[in-house]
Amino acid sequence: MLRNVLMLTAALVAASASGPLAAHPLHARPLVQLAVLDRDSGQWLPEYPYRGDRWVAGTPGHRYAVRLTNTSDERVLVVLSVDGVNAVSGETADPSQAGYVLAPWQSTEVEGWRKSLDDVAQFVFTDLPDSYAARTGRPDNVGVLGIAVFREARPLPPPPPVAPMLREDARGALARNQAKAAAPTAADAAVELPQRLGTGHGDREWSPVQHTQFVRASMRPDQVLQLRYDDIDALAAAGIVPRPLPPWRASGPAPQAFPGGFVPDPPNG
């Protein structure tokens, strides 16, 4: 069954229905690139890799936008999660939900929480208790931006030949080996910090979209990507980014090792 989807001058999809369950493997090259723009400074936020995660440093009080870039020659559906909340519907995020449809090679900036087909409430870096997720009782995933990307359904190729069955003991050994290979090592474990920064529900601004239709090629996303964020002090304390130098304040002439003259007597008393 087909349902409406939103088109963001790109396109936005409202809870699109899925196509057949035959899943594509996760794509080696990213279908969609994710970047964060500080709208108040006009700067793209640099990313810092750390223990398997990528981090950006946000500035409290600054508005930001999430840029989504489709790197393929086909339409894709992007489900956007901000602090564990779907940025279109406001539901606790899940890949099966509503999202944005991007045309081939299209790039667009999502500037806030979708309020209607015409406007959004701006994304704003704010203290965690004032974040939209925390104010709606969902603080556990504050500090993470994520996307789940889906290809559009196409006619299915003929099914591959059926593989021979494994004996029960062989299947068990295979499953154990696969689980062991997938288990993360201690070095790969994600860093856990006391989160300071979240995303607030800011002022409303005009950001028109329209409905379109989209049938997912699979229930399983072709790409899942997440980007973590916090303020610069928290990331510096964790060793993720270099600690910023304090601002230099000149209070007079710079000190000199040899200012000249002879040694005077010290003041009396």
SULWO-V141335 format. One record per residue. SS is DSSP state (h for helix, s for strand, l for the rest). PSI is psi in radians with two decimals (999 if undefined). D_FIRST is the distance of its C-alpha to the first C-alpha in whole Angstrom. Layout:
# SULWO-V141335
ss: {SS;SS}
psi: {PSI;PSI}
d_first: {D_FIRST;D_FIRST}
This chain:
# SULWO-V141335
ss: {l;l;l;s;s;s;s;l;l;l;s;s;s;l;l;l;l;s;l;l;l;l;l;l;l;l;l;l;l;l;l;s;s;s;s;s;s;s;l;l;l;l;s;s;l;l;l;s;s;s;l;l;s;s;s;s;s;s;l;l;l;l;s;s;s;s;s;s;s;s;l;l;l;l;l;s;s;s;s;s;s;s;l;l;s;s;l;l;l;l;l;s;l;l;l;l;l;l;s;s;s;s;l;l;l;l;s;s;s;s;l;s;s;s;l;l;l;l;s;s;s;s;s;s;s;s;s;h;h;h;l;h;h;h;h;l;l;l;h;h;h;l;l;s;s;s;s;s;s;s;s;s;l;l;l;l;l;l;l;l;l;l;l;l;l;l;l;h;h;h;h;h;h;h;h;h;h;h;h;h;h;h;l;l;l;h;h;h;l;l;l;l;l;l;l;l;s;s;s;s;s;s;s;s;s;s;l;l;l;s;s;s;s;l;l;s;l;l;l;l;l;l;s;s;s;s;s;s;s;s;s;h;h;h;h;h;h;l;l;l;l;l;l;l;l;l;l;l;l;l;l;l;l;l;l;l;l;l;l;l;l;l;l;l;l;l;l;l;l}
psi: {2.43;2.42;2.89;2.68;2.72;2.50;2.09;1.26;-0.45;-2.35;2.63;2.33;2.17;2.32;1.34;2.53;2.76;2.69;-2.72;2.75;-0.15;2.00;2.47;2.62;2.67;2.32;2.39;-0.80;2.36;2.23;-0.68;2.31;2.51;2.26;2.79;2.25;2.17;1.91;-0.37;-0.62;-0.32;0.22;2.45;2.33;2.15;2.62;2.46;1.98;2.43;2.00;0.84;-0.15;2.84;2.38;2.59;2.68;2.05;2.77;2.10;2.35;-0.23;2.47;2.63;2.85;2.63;2.09;2.28;2.21;2.06;2.05;0.19;3.00;0.42;2.81;2.55;2.70;2.27;2.00;2.09;2.19;2.27;2.02;0.56;0.22;2.35;2.14;-0.20;-0.86;-0.34;0.02;2.78;2.19;2.46;2.50;-0.36;-0.05;-2.98;2.72;-2.96;2.42;2.18;2.36;2.91;2.28;0.15;2.52;2.38;2.74;2.20;2.07;-0.03;-3.08;2.23;2.11;-0.49;-3.06;-0.22;-0.42;2.91;2.81;2.15;2.50;2.22;2.27;2.22;2.94;2.54;-0.81;-0.39;0.03;2.70;-0.73;-0.78;-0.69;-0.34;0.34;0.39;1.12;-0.10;-0.50;0.38;2.40;0.22;2.27;2.40;2.70;2.52;2.18;2.37;2.42;2.81;2.57;2.47;2.90;2.35;2.43;2.92;2.55;2.57;2.84;2.56;2.24;2.59;2.60;2.51;2.60;2.74;-0.75;-0.60;-0.71;-0.71;-0.74;-0.69;-0.76;-0.71;-0.71;-0.68;-0.73;-0.69;-0.70;-0.57;-0.28;2.28;2.56;2.92;-0.60;-0.47;-0.09;2.43;2.51;2.46;2.10;2.74;1.85;2.34;-0.62;2.49;-3.04;2.08;2.97;1.63;-2.82;2.70;2.52;2.72;2.27;1.40;2.51;3.03;2.85;2.57;-3.13;2.53;2.25;2.09;2.44;-0.37;2.71;-0.36;2.27;2.52;-0.33;2.38;2.26;2.45;2.67;2.19;2.72;2.74;-3.13;2.88;-0.61;-0.73;-0.73;-0.61;-0.69;-0.53;-0.06;0.25;-0.66;2.73;2.48;2.23;2.50;2.51;2.59;2.44;2.25;1.91;2.22;0.12;-2.88;2.55;2.48;2.61;2.55;-0.55;1.39;-0.15;2.93;-3.12;3.04;2.03;2.87;2.56;2.80;2.57;2.61;999}
d_first: {0;4;7;10;13;16;19;22;24;23;19;18;14;13;11;9;6;8;8;11;13;16;18;20;23;24;26;29;30;28;25;26;29;30;33;34;37;39;39;42;44;42;42;40;40;41;40;42;41;42;42;38;37;37;38;39;42;41;43;43;43;41;38;36;33;30;30;27;28;25;28;25;25;21;19;18;16;19;19;22;24;28;30;27;25;22;24;21;20;23;22;23;22;19;18;14;15;15;17;19;18;21;22;24;27;26;28;28;29;28;30;29;27;24;26;24;23;26;28;28;31;33;33;37;38;40;42;39;40;39;36;33;31;35;35;32;33;31;34;34;32;34;35;32;30;27;24;21;20;17;17;14;12;15;16;17;21;22;23;26;29;29;31;34;34;36;39;38;41;40;36;37;40;37;35;38;38;35;35;39;38;35;37;38;42;44;44;41;40;39;41;41;43;44;41;42;40;37;34;35;33;36;36;34;33;31;29;26;22;20;16;14;11;10;8;11;13;13;13;17;18;20;23;24;27;29;33;35;37;40;44;46;49;46;45;49;50;48;49;46;47;51;53;53;57;59;59;63;65;68;71;74;76;74;76;79;81;84;84;88;91;93;93;94;95;93;93;95;94}
